[in-house]
Amino acid sequence: ISALHAVIEPYMRIWFDYVEKPLTAREEHAAVIAALRSGDAGQAEQVMQEHILGTAPMLAEFVTPSR
């Protein structure tokens, strides 16, 4: 997770400044934190994967040069 964050963090900062973010972002982050705190590794992995797979396409579209 740290390596992924290090790679995408600069783009995320730009994205947060220029893209209207869905209200669910805060809810998704809360779900990730709750899953991690629960100690259920399988659930935490699933929630994190869902969050990344849902966010990555939007971020990729934003950083694509054709914009």
CHARMM-style PDB file with segment names, atoms N, HN, CA, C and O in Angstrom:
ATOM      1  N   ILE     1       0.831  -1.187   0.000  1.00  0.00      PROA
ATOM      2  CA  ILE     1       0.000   0.000   0.000  1.00  0.00      PROA
ATOM      3  C   ILE     1       0.878   1.253   0.000  1.00  0.00      PROA
ATOM      4  O   ILE     1       0.568   2.234  -0.677  1.00  0.00      PROA
ATOM      5  N   SER     2       1.960   1.216   0.753  1.00  0.00      PROA
ATOM      6  HN  SER     2       2.211   0.419   1.302  1.00  0.00      PROA
ATOM      7  CA  SER     2       2.852   2.380   0.809  1.00  0.00      PROA
ATOM      8  C   SER     2       3.457   2.684  -0.552  1.00  0.00      PROA
ATOM      9  O   SER     2       3.550   3.845  -0.951  1.00  0.00      PROA
ATOM     10  N   ALA     3       3.870   1.636  -1.267  1.00  0.00      PROA
ATOM     11  HN  ALA     3       3.794   0.693  -0.943  1.00  0.00      PROA
ATOM     12  CA  ALA     3       4.466   1.831  -2.591  1.00  0.00      PROA
ATOM     13  C   ALA     3       3.441   2.411  -3.564  1.00  0.00      PROA
ATOM     14  O   ALA     3       3.749   3.322  -4.333  1.00  0.00      PROA
ATOM     15  N   LEU     4       2.224   1.877  -3.523  1.00  0.00      PROA
ATOM     16  HN  LEU     4       1.974   1.137  -2.899  1.00  0.00      PROA
ATOM     17  CA  LEU     4       1.162   2.387  -4.388  1.00  0.00      PROA
ATOM     18  C   LEU     4       0.878   3.852  -4.062  1.00  0.00      PROA
ATOM     19  O   LEU     4       0.756   4.683  -4.963  1.00  0.00      PROA
ATOM     20  N   HSD     5       0.774   4.159  -2.791  1.00  0.00      PROA
ATOM     21  HN  HSD     5       0.872   3.484  -2.059  1.00  0.00      PROA
ATOM     22  CA  HSD     5       0.501   5.533  -2.378  1.00  0.00      PROA
ATOM     23  C   HSD     5       1.603   6.479  -2.839  1.00  0.00      PROA
ATOM     24  O   HSD     5       1.316   7.584  -3.299  1.00  0.00      PROA
ATOM     25  N   ALA     6       2.857   6.059  -2.722  1.00  0.00      PROA
ATOM     26  HN  ALA     6       3.090   5.162  -2.349  1.00  0.00      PROA
ATOM     27  CA  ALA     6       3.979   6.905  -3.128  1.00  0.00      PROA
ATOM     28  C   ALA     6       3.924   7.234  -4.618  1.00  0.00      PROA
ATOM     29  O   ALA     6       4.286   8.335  -5.032  1.00  0.00      PROA
ATOM     30  N   VAL     7       3.471   6.279  -5.414  1.00  0.00      PROA
ATOM     31  HN  VAL     7       3.177   5.384  -5.079  1.00  0.00      PROA
ATOM     32  CA  VAL     7       3.410   6.481  -6.866  1.00  0.00      PROA
ATOM     33  C   VAL     7       2.252   7.402  -7.254  1.00  0.00      PROA
ATOM     34  O   VAL     7       2.415   8.278  -8.103  1.00  0.00      PROA
ATOM     35  N   ILE     8       1.098   7.209  -6.644  1.00  0.00      PROA
ATOM     36  HN  ILE     8       0.965   6.497  -5.954  1.00  0.00      PROA
ATOM     37  CA  ILE     8      -0.080   7.964  -7.091  1.00  0.00      PROA
ATOM     38  C   ILE     8      -0.344   9.246  -6.310  1.00  0.00      PROA
ATOM     39  O   ILE     8      -1.169  10.058  -6.730  1.00  0.00      PROA
ATOM     40  N   GLU     9       0.327   9.443  -5.199  1.00  0.00      PROA
ATOM     41  HN  GLU     9       0.997   8.784  -4.858  1.00  0.00      PROA
ATOM     42  CA  GLU     9       0.043  10.594  -4.337  1.00  0.00      PROA
ATOM     43  C   GLU     9       0.130  11.935  -5.060  1.00  0.00      PROA
ATOM     44  O   GLU     9      -0.760  12.765  -4.875  1.00  0.00      PROA
ATOM     45  N   PRO    10       1.158  12.192  -5.874  1.00  0.00      PROA
ATOM     46  CA  PRO    10       1.196  13.496  -6.562  1.00  0.00      PROA
ATOM     47  C   PRO    10      -0.013  13.717  -7.477  1.00  0.00      PROA
ATOM     48  O   PRO    10      -0.543  14.825  -7.557  1.00  0.00      PROA
ATOM     49  N   TYR    11      -0.439  12.665  -8.158  1.00  0.00      PROA
ATOM     50  HN  TYR    11      -0.008  11.765  -8.093  1.00  0.00      PROA
ATOM     51  CA  TYR    11      -1.599  12.774  -9.042  1.00  0.00      PROA
ATOM     52  C   TYR    11      -2.882  12.957  -8.246  1.00  0.00      PROA
ATOM     53  O   TYR    11      -3.778  13.696  -8.653  1.00  0.00      PROA
ATOM     54  N   MET    12      -2.961  12.283  -7.113  1.00  0.00      PROA
ATOM     55  HN  MET    12      -2.233  11.683  -6.782  1.00  0.00      PROA
ATOM     56  CA  MET    12      -4.147  12.402  -6.274  1.00  0.00      PROA
ATOM     57  C   MET    12      -4.308  13.839  -5.772  1.00  0.00      PROA
ATOM     58  O   MET    12      -5.426  14.350  -5.698  1.00  0.00      PROA
ATOM     59  N   ARG    13      -3.206  14.483  -5.430  1.00  0.00      PROA
ATOM     60  HN  ARG    13      -2.298  14.068  -5.490  1.00  0.00      PROA
ATOM     61  CA  ARG    13      -3.289  15.873  -4.962  1.00  0.00      PROA
ATOM     62  C   ARG    13      -3.878  16.774  -6.046  1.00  0.00      PROA
ATOM     63  O   ARG    13      -4.745  17.601  -5.765  1.00  0.00      PROA
ATOM     64  N   ILE    14      -3.409  16.615  -7.274  1.00  0.00      PROA
ATOM     65  HN  ILE    14      -2.704  15.943  -7.502  1.00  0.00      PROA
ATOM     66  CA  ILE    14      -3.931  17.407  -8.391  1.00  0.00      PROA
ATOM     67  C   ILE    14      -5.394  17.067  -8.629  1.00  0.00      PROA
ATOM     68  O   ILE    14      -6.228  17.954  -8.810  1.00  0.00      PROA
ATOM     69  N   TRP    15      -5.696  15.778  -8.628  1.00  0.00      PROA
ATOM     70  HN  TRP    15      -5.018  15.058  -8.481  1.00  0.00      PROA
ATOM     71  CA  TRP    15      -7.058  15.306  -8.875  1.00  0.00      PROA
ATOM     72  C   TRP    15      -8.016  15.885  -7.834  1.00  0.00      PROA
ATOM     73  O   TRP    15      -9.100  16.349  -8.185  1.00  0.00      PROA
ATOM     74  N   PHE    16      -7.635  15.862  -6.578  1.00  0.00      PROA
ATOM     75  HN  PHE    16      -6.754  15.484  -6.292  1.00  0.00      PROA
ATOM     76  CA  PHE    16      -8.496  16.387  -5.517  1.00  0.00      PROA
ATOM     77  C   PHE    16      -8.780  17.878  -5.705  1.00  0.00      PROA
ATOM     78  O   PHE    16      -9.854  18.358  -5.343  1.00  0.00      PROA
ATOM     79  N   ASP    17      -7.819  18.607  -6.271  1.00  0.00      PROA
ATOM     80  HN  ASP    17      -6.947  18.217  -6.566  1.00  0.00      PROA
ATOM     81  CA  ASP    17      -7.999  20.040  -6.472  1.00  0.00      PROA
ATOM     82  C   ASP    17      -8.902  20.375  -7.656  1.00  0.00      PROA
ATOM     83  O   ASP    17      -9.551  21.422  -7.655  1.00  0.00      PROA
ATOM     84  N   TYR    18      -8.955  19.499  -8.673  1.00  0.00      PROA
ATOM     85  HN  TYR    18      -8.428  18.649  -8.674  1.00  0.00      PROA
ATOM     86  CA  TYR    18      -9.629  19.853  -9.916  1.00  0.00      PROA
ATOM     87  C   TYR    18     -10.837  19.008 -10.281  1.00  0.00      PROA
ATOM     88  O   TYR    18     -11.545  19.342 -11.231  1.00  0.00      PROA
ATOM     89  N   VAL    19     -11.091  17.955  -9.579  1.00  0.00      PROA
ATOM     90  HN  VAL    19     -10.516  17.684  -8.806  1.00  0.00      PROA
ATOM     91  CA  VAL    19     -12.193  17.067  -9.934  1.00  0.00      PROA
ATOM     92  C   VAL    19     -13.251  17.106  -8.843  1.00  0.00      PROA
ATOM     93  O   VAL    19     -12.941  17.078  -7.652  1.00  0.00      PROA
ATOM     94  N   GLU    20     -14.500  17.172  -9.271  1.00  0.00      PROA
ATOM     95  HN  GLU    20     -14.751  17.194 -10.238  1.00  0.00      PROA
ATOM     96  CA  GLU    20     -15.582  17.090  -8.299  1.00  0.00      PROA
ATOM     97  C   GLU    20     -15.647  15.652  -7.815  1.00  0.00      PROA
ATOM     98  O   GLU    20     -15.969  14.740  -8.577  1.00  0.00      PROA
ATOM     99  N   LYS    21     -15.343  15.465  -6.558  1.00  0.00      PROA
ATOM    100  HN  LYS    21     -15.082  16.205  -5.939  1.00  0.00      PROA
ATOM    101  CA  LYS    21     -15.248  14.114  -6.012  1.00  0.00      PROA
ATOM    102  C   LYS    21     -16.606  13.624  -5.531  1.00  0.00      PROA
ATOM    103  O   LYS    21     -17.408  14.395  -5.003  1.00  0.00      PROA
ATOM    104  N   PRO    22     -16.849  12.345  -5.719  1.00  0.00      PROA
ATOM    105  CA  PRO    22     -18.104  11.813  -5.196  1.00  0.00      PROA
ATOM    106  C   PRO    22     -18.116  11.858  -3.667  1.00  0.00      PROA
ATOM    107  O   PRO    22     -17.075  11.727  -3.023  1.00  0.00      PROA
ATOM    108  N   LEU    23     -19.281  12.040  -3.111  1.00  0.00      PROA
ATOM    109  HN  LEU    23     -20.127  12.146  -3.634  1.00  0.00      PROA
ATOM    110  CA  LEU    23     -19.411  12.095  -1.655  1.00  0.00      PROA
ATOM    111  C   LEU    23     -19.063  10.771  -1.001  1.00  0.00      PROA
ATOM    112  O   LEU    23     -18.833  10.724   0.208  1.00  0.00      PROA
ATOM    113  N   THR    24     -19.019   9.700  -1.773  1.00  0.00      PROA
ATOM    114  HN  THR    24     -19.205   9.739  -2.754  1.00  0.00      PROA
ATOM    115  CA  THR    24     -18.738   8.391  -1.203  1.00  0.00      PROA
ATOM    116  C   THR    24     -17.268   8.204  -0.852  1.00  0.00      PROA
ATOM    117  O   THR    24     -16.929   7.243  -0.162  1.00  0.00      PROA
ATOM    118  N   ALA    25     -16.393   9.084  -1.301  1.00  0.00      PROA
ATOM    119  HN  ALA    25     -16.668   9.865  -1.862  1.00  0.00      PROA
ATOM    120  CA  ALA    25     -14.960   8.913  -1.028  1.00  0.00      PROA
ATOM    121  C   ALA    25     -14.698   8.836   0.472  1.00  0.00      PROA
ATOM    122  O   ALA    25     -13.953   7.970   0.930  1.00  0.00      PROA
ATOM    123  N   ARG    26     -15.301   9.729   1.228  1.00  0.00      PROA
ATOM    124  HN  ARG    26     -15.907  10.433   0.856  1.00  0.00      PROA
ATOM    125  CA  ARG    26     -15.104   9.716   2.682  1.00  0.00      PROA
ATOM    126  C   ARG    26     -15.653   8.423   3.277  1.00  0.00      PROA
ATOM    127  O   ARG    26     -15.047   7.841   4.177  1.00  0.00      PROA
ATOM    128  N   GLU    27     -16.799   7.977   2.773  1.00  0.00      PROA
ATOM    129  HN  GLU    27     -17.291   8.449   2.042  1.00  0.00      PROA
ATOM    130  CA  GLU    27     -17.401   6.734   3.256  1.00  0.00      PROA
ATOM    131  C   GLU    27     -16.522   5.531   2.924  1.00  0.00      PROA
ATOM    132  O   GLU    27     -16.375   4.619   3.738  1.00  0.00      PROA
ATOM    133  N   GLU    28     -15.937   5.532   1.722  1.00  0.00      PROA
ATOM    134  HN  GLU    28     -16.056   6.273   1.061  1.00  0.00      PROA
ATOM    135  CA  GLU    28     -15.047   4.433   1.343  1.00  0.00      PROA
ATOM    136  C   GLU    28     -13.822   4.399   2.239  1.00  0.00      PROA
ATOM    137  O   GLU    28     -13.399   3.327   2.673  1.00  0.00      PROA
ATOM    138  N   HSD    29     -13.252   5.554   2.516  1.00  0.00      PROA
ATOM    139  HN  HSD    29     -13.595   6.424   2.163  1.00  0.00      PROA
ATOM    140  CA  HSD    29     -12.078   5.602   3.390  1.00  0.00      PROA
ATOM    141  C   HSD    29     -12.438   5.131   4.793  1.00  0.00      PROA
ATOM    142  O   HSD    29     -11.653   4.431   5.432  1.00  0.00      PROA
ATOM    143  N   ALA    30     -13.607   5.506   5.272  1.00  0.00      PROA
ATOM    144  HN  ALA    30     -14.245   6.075   4.753  1.00  0.00      PROA
ATOM    145  CA  ALA    30     -14.054   5.056   6.594  1.00  0.00      PROA
ATOM    146  C   ALA    30     -14.228   3.541   6.616  1.00  0.00      PROA
ATOM    147  O   ALA    30     -13.910   2.892   7.612  1.00  0.00      PROA
ATOM    148  N   ALA    31     -14.732   2.975   5.517  1.00  0.00      PROA
ATOM    149  HN  ALA    31     -14.991   3.502   4.708  1.00  0.00      PROA
ATOM    150  CA  ALA    31     -14.906   1.523   5.437  1.00  0.00      PROA
ATOM    151  C   ALA    31     -13.556   0.809   5.435  1.00  0.00      PROA
ATOM    152  O   ALA    31     -13.410  -0.244   6.056  1.00  0.00      PROA
ATOM    153  N   VAL    32     -12.574   1.375   4.742  1.00  0.00      PROA
ATOM    154  HN  VAL    32     -12.693   2.230   4.238  1.00  0.00      PROA
ATOM    155  CA  VAL    32     -11.228   0.790   4.721  1.00  0.00      PROA
ATOM    156  C   VAL    32     -10.649   0.803   6.134  1.00  0.00      PROA
ATOM    157  O   VAL    32     -10.118  -0.205   6.600  1.00  0.00      PROA
ATOM    158  N   ILE    33     -10.750   1.928   6.805  1.00  0.00      PROA
ATOM    159  HN  ILE    33     -11.181   2.747   6.427  1.00  0.00      PROA
ATOM    160  CA  ILE    33     -10.214   2.039   8.166  1.00  0.00      PROA
ATOM    161  C   ILE    33     -10.928   1.078   9.110  1.00  0.00      PROA
ATOM    162  O   ILE    33     -10.285   0.419   9.927  1.00  0.00      PROA
ATOM    163  N   ALA    34     -12.237   0.994   9.002  1.00  0.00      PROA
ATOM    164  HN  ALA    34     -12.759   1.529   8.338  1.00  0.00      PROA
ATOM    165  CA  ALA    34     -13.001   0.081   9.863  1.00  0.00      PROA
ATOM    166  C   ALA    34     -12.588  -1.363   9.624  1.00  0.00      PROA
ATOM    167  O   ALA    34     -12.457  -2.139  10.570  1.00  0.00      PROA
ATOM    168  N   ALA    35     -12.382  -1.726   8.359  1.00  0.00      PROA
ATOM    169  HN  ALA    35     -12.489  -1.096   7.590  1.00  0.00      PROA
ATOM    170  CA  ALA    35     -11.973  -3.095   8.042  1.00  0.00      PROA
ATOM    171  C   ALA    35     -10.588  -3.387   8.609  1.00  0.00      PROA
ATOM    172  O   ALA    35     -10.349  -4.474   9.137  1.00  0.00      PROA
ATOM    173  N   LEU    36      -9.686  -2.433   8.505  1.00  0.00      PROA
ATOM    174  HN  LEU    36      -9.881  -1.550   8.076  1.00  0.00      PROA
ATOM    175  CA  LEU    36      -8.347  -2.624   9.067  1.00  0.00      PROA
ATOM    176  C   LEU    36      -8.410  -2.757  10.588  1.00  0.00      PROA
ATOM    177  O   LEU    36      -7.738  -3.608  11.171  1.00  0.00      PROA
ATOM    178  N   ARG    37      -9.202  -1.930  11.211  1.00  0.00      PROA
ATOM    179  HN  ARG    37      -9.748  -1.239  10.737  1.00  0.00      PROA
ATOM    180  CA  ARG    37      -9.323  -1.973  12.676  1.00  0.00      PROA
ATOM    181  C   ARG    37      -9.985  -3.253  13.172  1.00  0.00      PROA
ATOM    182  O   ARG    37      -9.740  -3.682  14.300  1.00  0.00      PROA
ATOM    183  N   SER    38     -10.815  -3.859  12.344  1.00  0.00      PROA
ATOM    184  HN  SER    38     -11.014  -3.511  11.428  1.00  0.00      PROA
ATOM    185  CA  SER    38     -11.525  -5.073  12.760  1.00  0.00      PROA
ATOM    186  C   SER    38     -10.576  -6.253  12.941  1.00  0.00      PROA
ATOM    187  O   SER    38     -10.886  -7.211  13.649  1.00  0.00      PROA
ATOM    188  N   GLY    39      -9.412  -6.171  12.288  1.00  0.00      PROA
ATOM    189  HN  GLY    39      -9.161  -5.393  11.712  1.00  0.00      PROA
ATOM    190  CA  GLY    39      -8.463  -7.272  12.374  1.00  0.00      PROA
ATOM    191  C   GLY    39      -8.756  -8.403  11.408  1.00  0.00      PROA
ATOM    192  O   GLY    39      -8.030  -9.397  11.383  1.00  0.00      PROA
ATOM    193  N   ASP    40      -9.808  -8.270  10.611  1.00  0.00      PROA
ATOM    194  HN  ASP    40     -10.397  -7.463  10.631  1.00  0.00      PROA
ATOM    195  CA  ASP    40     -10.171  -9.291   9.624  1.00  0.00      PROA
ATOM    196  C   ASP    40      -9.409  -8.993   8.337  1.00  0.00      PROA
ATOM    197  O   ASP    40      -9.821  -8.148   7.543  1.00  0.00      PROA
ATOM    198  N   ALA    41      -8.299  -9.690   8.139  1.00  0.00      PROA
ATOM    199  HN  ALA    41      -7.964 -10.377   8.784  1.00  0.00      PROA
ATOM    200  CA  ALA    41      -7.427  -9.423   6.998  1.00  0.00      PROA
ATOM    201  C   ALA    41      -8.144  -9.618   5.670  1.00  0.00      PROA
ATOM    202  O   ALA    41      -7.950  -8.835   4.740  1.00  0.00      PROA
ATOM    203  N   GLY    42      -8.964 -10.644   5.573  1.00  0.00      PROA
ATOM    204  HN  GLY    42      -9.122 -11.280   6.328  1.00  0.00      PROA
ATOM    205  CA  GLY    42      -9.688 -10.902   4.332  1.00  0.00      PROA
ATOM    206  C   GLY    42     -10.650  -9.783   3.989  1.00  0.00      PROA
ATOM    207  O   GLY    42     -10.733  -9.353   2.839  1.00  0.00      PROA
ATOM    208  N   GLN    43     -11.375  -9.316   4.987  1.00  0.00      PROA
ATOM    209  HN  GLN    43     -11.308  -9.665   5.922  1.00  0.00      PROA
ATOM    210  CA  GLN    43     -12.316  -8.209   4.778  1.00  0.00      PROA
ATOM    211  C   GLN    43     -11.563  -6.934   4.421  1.00  0.00      PROA
ATOM    212  O   GLN    43     -11.970  -6.203   3.519  1.00  0.00      PROA
ATOM    213  N   ALA    44     -10.471  -6.668   5.123  1.00  0.00      PROA
ATOM    214  HN  ALA    44     -10.141  -7.262   5.856  1.00  0.00      PROA
ATOM    215  CA  ALA    44      -9.679  -5.470   4.840  1.00  0.00      PROA
ATOM    216  C   ALA    44      -9.152  -5.510   3.411  1.00  0.00      PROA
ATOM    217  O   ALA    44      -9.174  -4.499   2.709  1.00  0.00      PROA
ATOM    218  N   GLU    45      -8.680  -6.668   2.985  1.00  0.00      PROA
ATOM    219  HN  GLU    45      -8.661  -7.489   3.555  1.00  0.00      PROA
ATOM    220  CA  GLU    45      -8.179  -6.810   1.617  1.00  0.00      PROA
ATOM    221  C   GLU    45      -9.293  -6.556   0.606  1.00  0.00      PROA
ATOM    222  O   GLU    45      -9.086  -5.850  -0.382  1.00  0.00      PROA
ATOM    223  N   GLN    46     -10.448  -7.117   0.842  1.00  0.00      PROA
ATOM    224  HN  GLN    46     -10.616  -7.690   1.645  1.00  0.00      PROA
ATOM    225  CA  GLN    46     -11.569  -6.955  -0.084  1.00  0.00      PROA
ATOM    226  C   GLN    46     -12.002  -5.491  -0.186  1.00  0.00      PROA
ATOM    227  O   GLN    46     -12.208  -4.975  -1.284  1.00  0.00      PROA
ATOM    228  N   VAL    47     -12.138  -4.834   0.951  1.00  0.00      PROA
ATOM    229  HN  VAL    47     -11.970  -5.254   1.843  1.00  0.00      PROA
ATOM    230  CA  VAL    47     -12.566  -3.435   0.957  1.00  0.00      PROA
ATOM    231  C   VAL    47     -11.531  -2.561   0.258  1.00  0.00      PROA
ATOM    232  O   VAL    47     -11.888  -1.666  -0.509  1.00  0.00      PROA
ATOM    233  N   MET    48     -10.256  -2.814   0.517  1.00  0.00      PROA
ATOM    234  HN  MET    48      -9.965  -3.541   1.140  1.00  0.00      PROA
ATOM    235  CA  MET    48      -9.193  -2.032  -0.113  1.00  0.00      PROA
ATOM    236  C   MET    48      -9.175  -2.255  -1.622  1.00  0.00      PROA
ATOM    237  O   MET    48      -9.042  -1.301  -2.389  1.00  0.00      PROA
ATOM    238  N   GLN    49      -9.309  -3.508  -2.052  1.00  0.00      PROA
ATOM    239  HN  GLN    49      -9.418  -4.283  -1.430  1.00  0.00      PROA
ATOM    240  CA  GLN    49      -9.336  -3.794  -3.488  1.00  0.00      PROA
ATOM    241  C   GLN    49     -10.502  -3.096  -4.166  1.00  0.00      PROA
ATOM    242  O   GLN    49     -10.341  -2.513  -5.238  1.00  0.00      PROA
ATOM    243  N   GLU    50     -11.669  -3.153  -3.551  1.00  0.00      PROA
ATOM    244  HN  GLU    50     -11.799  -3.628  -2.680  1.00  0.00      PROA
ATOM    245  CA  GLU    50     -12.842  -2.493  -4.128  1.00  0.00      PROA
ATOM    246  C   GLU    50     -12.613  -0.987  -4.244  1.00  0.00      PROA
ATOM    247  O   GLU    50     -12.984  -0.371  -5.243  1.00  0.00      PROA
ATOM    248  N   HSD    51     -12.008  -0.411  -3.230  1.00  0.00      PROA
ATOM    249  HN  HSD    51     -11.707  -0.912  -2.419  1.00  0.00      PROA
ATOM    250  CA  HSD    51     -11.739   1.029  -3.251  1.00  0.00      PROA
ATOM    251  C   HSD    51     -10.750   1.377  -4.365  1.00  0.00      PROA
ATOM    252  O   HSD    51     -10.980   2.309  -5.135  1.00  0.00      PROA
ATOM    253  N   ILE    52      -9.663   0.634  -4.446  1.00  0.00      PROA
ATOM    254  HN  ILE    52      -9.476  -0.123  -3.820  1.00  0.00      PROA
ATOM    255  CA  ILE    52      -8.646   0.914  -5.464  1.00  0.00      PROA
ATOM    256  C   ILE    52      -9.204   0.686  -6.861  1.00  0.00      PROA
ATOM    257  O   ILE    52      -9.006   1.514  -7.750  1.00  0.00      PROA
ATOM    258  N   LEU    53      -9.897  -0.426  -7.061  1.00  0.00      PROA
ATOM    259  HN  LEU    53     -10.057  -1.099  -6.338  1.00  0.00      PROA
ATOM    260  CA  LEU    53     -10.435  -0.728  -8.386  1.00  0.00      PROA
ATOM    261  C   LEU    53     -11.525   0.262  -8.800  1.00  0.00      PROA
ATOM    262  O   LEU    53     -11.744   0.474  -9.993  1.00  0.00      PROA
ATOM    263  N   GLY    54     -12.194   0.855  -7.847  1.00  0.00      PROA
ATOM    264  HN  GLY    54     -12.016   0.683  -6.878  1.00  0.00      PROA
ATOM    265  CA  GLY    54     -13.195   1.866  -8.169  1.00  0.00      PROA
ATOM    266  C   GLY    54     -12.595   3.236  -8.429  1.00  0.00      PROA
ATOM    267  O   GLY    54     -13.139   4.017  -9.210  1.00  0.00      PROA
ATOM    268  N   THR    55     -11.483   3.531  -7.782  1.00  0.00      PROA
ATOM    269  HN  THR    55     -11.041   2.897  -7.148  1.00  0.00      PROA
ATOM    270  CA  THR    55     -10.847   4.841  -7.899  1.00  0.00      PROA
ATOM    271  C   THR    55      -9.865   4.910  -9.060  1.00  0.00      PROA
ATOM    272  O   THR    55      -9.782   5.933  -9.738  1.00  0.00      PROA
ATOM    273  N   ALA    56      -9.128   3.846  -9.294  1.00  0.00      PROA
ATOM    274  HN  ALA    56      -9.195   3.014  -8.742  1.00  0.00      PROA
ATOM    275  CA  ALA    56      -8.068   3.847 -10.302  1.00  0.00      PROA
ATOM    276  C   ALA    56      -8.549   4.268 -11.689  1.00  0.00      PROA
ATOM    277  O   ALA    56      -7.880   5.080 -12.328  1.00  0.00      PROA
ATOM    278  N   PRO    57      -9.672   3.758 -12.182  1.00  0.00      PROA
ATOM    279  CA  PRO    57     -10.102   4.182 -13.524  1.00  0.00      PROA
ATOM    280  C   PRO    57     -10.379   5.686 -13.620  1.00  0.00      PROA
ATOM    281  O   PRO    57     -10.055   6.314 -14.627  1.00  0.00      PROA
ATOM    282  N   MET    58     -10.974   6.257 -12.578  1.00  0.00      PROA
ATOM    283  HN  MET    58     -11.237   5.746 -11.759  1.00  0.00      PROA
ATOM    284  CA  MET    58     -11.247   7.699 -12.592  1.00  0.00      PROA
ATOM    285  C   MET    58      -9.950   8.497 -12.577  1.00  0.00      PROA
ATOM    286  O   MET    58      -9.819   9.491 -13.292  1.00  0.00      PROA
ATOM    287  N   LEU    59      -9.000   8.065 -11.767  1.00  0.00      PROA
ATOM    288  HN  LEU    59      -9.107   7.258 -11.186  1.00  0.00      PROA
ATOM    289  CA  LEU    59      -7.715   8.748 -11.697  1.00  0.00      PROA
ATOM    290  C   LEU    59      -6.964   8.604 -13.012  1.00  0.00      PROA
ATOM    291  O   LEU    59      -6.374   9.571 -13.495  1.00  0.00      PROA
ATOM    292  N   ALA    60      -6.978   7.412 -13.598  1.00  0.00      PROA
ATOM    293  HN  ALA    60      -7.457   6.626 -13.207  1.00  0.00      PROA
ATOM    294  CA  ALA    60      -6.296   7.178 -14.874  1.00  0.00      PROA
ATOM    295  C   ALA    60      -6.885   8.059 -15.969  1.00  0.00      PROA
ATOM    296  O   ALA    60      -6.149   8.607 -16.790  1.00  0.00      PROA
ATOM    297  N   GLU    61      -8.193   8.195 -15.984  1.00  0.00      PROA
ATOM    298  HN  GLU    61      -8.790   7.750 -15.317  1.00  0.00      PROA
ATOM    299  CA  GLU    61      -8.837   9.054 -16.981  1.00  0.00      PROA
ATOM    300  C   GLU    61      -8.404  10.503 -16.796  1.00  0.00      PROA
ATOM    301  O   GLU    61      -8.177  11.222 -17.770  1.00  0.00      PROA
ATOM    302  N   PHE    62      -8.294  10.921 -15.552  1.00  0.00      PROA
ATOM    303  HN  PHE    62      -8.479  10.337 -14.761  1.00  0.00      PROA
ATOM    304  CA  PHE    62      -7.908  12.299 -15.267  1.00  0.00      PROA
ATOM    305  C   PHE    62      -6.490  12.598 -15.738  1.00  0.00      PROA
ATOM    306  O   PHE    62      -6.237  13.684 -16.260  1.00  0.00      PROA
ATOM    307  N   VAL    63      -5.562  11.666 -15.566  1.00  0.00      PROA
ATOM    308  HN  VAL    63      -5.767  10.784 -15.141  1.00  0.00      PROA
ATOM    309  CA  VAL    63      -4.162  11.932 -15.912  1.00  0.00      PROA
ATOM    310  C   VAL    63      -3.827  11.576 -17.353  1.00  0.00      PROA
ATOM    311  O   VAL    63      -2.688  11.768 -17.780  1.00  0.00      PROA
ATOM    312  N   THR    64      -4.790  11.062 -18.112  1.00  0.00      PROA
ATOM    313  HN  THR    64      -5.714  10.906 -17.765  1.00  0.00      PROA
ATOM    314  CA  THR    64      -4.549  10.732 -19.515  1.00  0.00      PROA
ATOM    315  C   THR    64      -4.351  12.029 -20.297  1.00  0.00      PROA
ATOM    316  O   THR    64      -5.144  12.960 -20.158  1.00  0.00      PROA
ATOM    317  N   PRO    65      -3.295  12.100 -21.125  1.00  0.00      PROA
ATOM    318  CA  PRO    65      -2.982  13.337 -21.854  1.00  0.00      PROA
ATOM    319  C   PRO    65      -4.095  13.855 -22.762  1.00  0.00      PROA
ATOM    320  O   PRO    65      -4.099  15.042 -23.088  1.00  0.00      PROA
ATOM    321  N   SER    66      -5.020  13.028 -23.173  1.00  0.00      PROA
ATOM    322  HN  SER    66      -5.017  12.064 -22.909  1.00  0.00      PROA
ATOM    323  CA  SER    66      -6.068  13.471 -24.096  1.00  0.00      PROA
ATOM    324  C   SER    66      -7.067  14.426 -23.465  1.00  0.00      PROA
ATOM    325  O   SER    66      -7.920  14.974 -24.163  1.00  0.00      PROA
ATOM    326  N   ARG    67      -6.977  14.636 -22.159  1.00  0.00      PROA
ATOM    327  HN  ARG    67      -6.284  14.191 -21.592  1.00  0.00      PROA
ATOM    328  CA  ARG    67      -7.902  15.561 -21.476  1.00  0.00      PROA
ATOM    329  C   ARG    67      -7.620  16.964 -21.842  1.00  0.00      PROA
ATOM    330  OT1 ARG    67      -8.297  17.875 -21.364  1.00  0.00      PROA
TER     331      ARG     67
END
